[in-house]
Amino acid sequence: MEIEIHVIHYLVISTVMMFCGIYGFFTRKNLLALLISVELMLNAVNVNFAVFNRYLFPDRLEGHFFSLFGIAVAAAETAVAIAIIINVYRNVKQVLTDDITDLKG
């Protein structure tokens, strides 16, 4: 027995991931939690790329290439963000967004 999964199921998962990322981004004060929220939003977009490619153009791979490009951009963004967070921690000894304003001046 083969179970068929429709586009709507993937889109619901992607939408939940996106809104969890948005909620986490606006409610968290920890820089690492903000970074995780941004990664969650980027992964939701990558799921959409792959799903729309699979169902709209099953014989092409553009959506998968866009997903791979998105993963590469997310990896680079994560490396830069973690480097910034490490430098903030060295200067302030905390990684909360409220403490970033202490770096001014």
N, C-alpha and C positions, 0 to 999 in steps of 0.2 A: 504494500500500500504506500503510495507516494503522497506526501503532504506538500501541497502547493502554497507557497508564501507569496502574497500579493504585495504590490508596491506600498499600499497603505500601511502595512505592518512595519516596513522599514522606515517609512516617513514618520510614523508615530514614535518609534524609538529615537530617531534623529531629532524630532521636535522636543522630546523629553530631555535628551542630552543637551540641546541648545538652551532650553529654559533653566535647567539645573546649572549650567555654566553661567548664564546671565544672573541668576539669583545669587550664586556664589560670588560672582565678581562684585556685585553691589552690596553684599552684606558682610563680607569678610574684611578683616583689617590686617591679617597676616599676609605678607608678600608672597609666601609660598602657596598659600591657599588661593590667592589671586591668580598666580601662574597656573595652577591646576585648573582653575575655572576657565581660563583662556584656552588651555589645551583641550578641555572638554568641548568648548565651542568649535574649535578648529576640527576636532574629530567628527563632530556632527556634520560639518560641511563636507568633510571627506566621504562620509557615508552617503550623503546626498549625491555627490559626484558619481560614486560607483553605482548607486541604485538607478539614477536616471540614465546613465550610460547603458546599463544592463537591460533596462526595459524599453528605452527609446531607440537605441542603436546597438543591438546585440552583436553585430558583426564588426564593430569598431572598438577601439581601446582608448579613445580620447579621455573619457571620464576617469579611467584607471590611471592614465598618465597625469591628469590633473590631481588626483588623489596622492600619487607618489610625490608630485611637486609640492603639494600642501604638507605632506609629512616631512619633506626636506626643509621647507621653510619653518615648520613648527620646531624641528630639531635645532635649527640655527637660532631661532628666537629663544628657545629654552636655554641654550648654552649662554647666550648673551644675558638673559634675565638672571640666571643663576650667578653669573659673574658679578652682576650689579648687586644682587642680594648679598653676596658674600662681602663685597666692599662696604655696603651699608651696615652689615653686622659688625665688621671690624671697627667702624667709626662710632656707631651708636650703641652697639651691644644688644640690639633688639631688631626684629624685622617687622615691626608694625607700621602701618601707613601713617599713623599720627606722629611717629618719631622722624619721619623723612623731612618734615619741615624744619627740624633742628639743623639740617645740613646747609640751609641758606645762610649767606653772609660770609 
